[in-house]
Amino acid sequence: MSDKNEHTGENTDRHIRDIATIKDILLKSEQKPIYEHWAFYAWGLLVIIGAVVHFFVQKRFEPSVRRLFLEIWLPVLLIAGFIELVTYIRTMSRLALNLFTRTVRRFYLSLLGSGVAFCLLIVMLNRGGAVGFMPIAFLLGAAVFYFLLAQVTYTHVYIHGYLFLVIAILLYIFDPRHEILVPIVGLLAGFSMIAVGMTIRIREKAKHE
């Protein structure tokens, strides 16, 4: 009877260790980066190019804000969304992870809700005649995106989120001309994304050394 109890106790201990190991693997898998570093480089370059093209087109042709959005920023957003999809699938496939882990589902639900709220804000600004505040609204939306990323795996990007928040408040207070506001916001967002990509790349190299 004693040997049987000892054997049962050993099996129980082994099962407990196995469960702990599986839980540790799942937790580590959910802490893997959602995006690859190159995606941030691509997004940053896209936004910078969009801001520069916006500035010169607006200065030379003086088109409507609606035309600027449809011809410049809508393609930028579509390309950025495609890049996001590609890097997300590549990362999950490379790490052999489930595409619908609990952390990722929570992140995308939060991102979806934030995106809907942001789009409604843009529509309200447009209908209310406050189109000039759209770049600041974009900056605030980017800040929210960084805060969401900081809750998943990129804990350091909350710094960029607070930077965007402070700059958005300053731009709102000083109210620069729209011709200057768009390049400021675009260049700031673009270089910030490139900096985030560089930071992620450095951390990945440090882990493998």
Long-range contacts (C-beta under 8 A, 24 or more apart in sequence): 26-101, 29-95, 29-97, 29-98, 29-101, 30-101, 30-102, 30-103, 30-104, 31-103, 31-153, 32-91, 32-95, 32-97, 32-153, 33-91, 33-153, 33-154, 33-200, 33-204, 34-88, 34-91, 34-104, 34-107, 34-149, 34-152, 34-153, 35-84, 35-87, 35-88, 35-91, 35-200, 36-87, 36-90, 36-91, 36-200, 37-197, 37-198, 37-200, 37-201, 37-204, 38-87, 38-197, 39-83, 39-84, 39-86, 39-87, 39-197, 40-193, 40-194, 40-196, 40-197, 40-200, 41-193, 41-194, 41-197, 42-80, 42-83, 43-80, 43-83, 43-190, 43-193, 44-189, 44-190, 44-191, 44-192, 44-193, 44-194, 44-197, 45-190, 45-194, 46-76, 46-79, 46-80, 46-83, 46-190, 47-76, 47-186, 47-189, 47-190, 47-193, 48-186, 48-187, 48-190, 48-191, 49-76, 50-76, 50-186, 51-182, 51-183, 51-185, 51-186, 51-187, 51-190, 52-183, 52-186, 54-182, 54-183, 54-186, 55-179, 55-182, 55-183, 58-178, 58-179, 58-182, 59-179, 65-131, 65-134, 103-152, 104-152, 107-148, 107-149, 107-151, 107-152, 110-148, 110-151, 111-145, 111-148, 114-141, 114-144, 114-145, 114-148, 118-144, 132-178, 132-181, 133-172, 135-171, 135-178, 135-181, 135-182, 135-184, 135-185, 135-186, 136-168, 136-171, 136-172, 136-181, 136-185, 138-185, 138-189, 139-164, 139-167, 139-168, 139-171, 139-185, 139-188, 139-189, 140-164, 140-165, 140-168, 142-189, 142-192, 143-168, 154-196, 154-200, 156-199, 157-196, 160-192, 160-195, 160-196, 163-192, 164-188, 164-189, 164-192
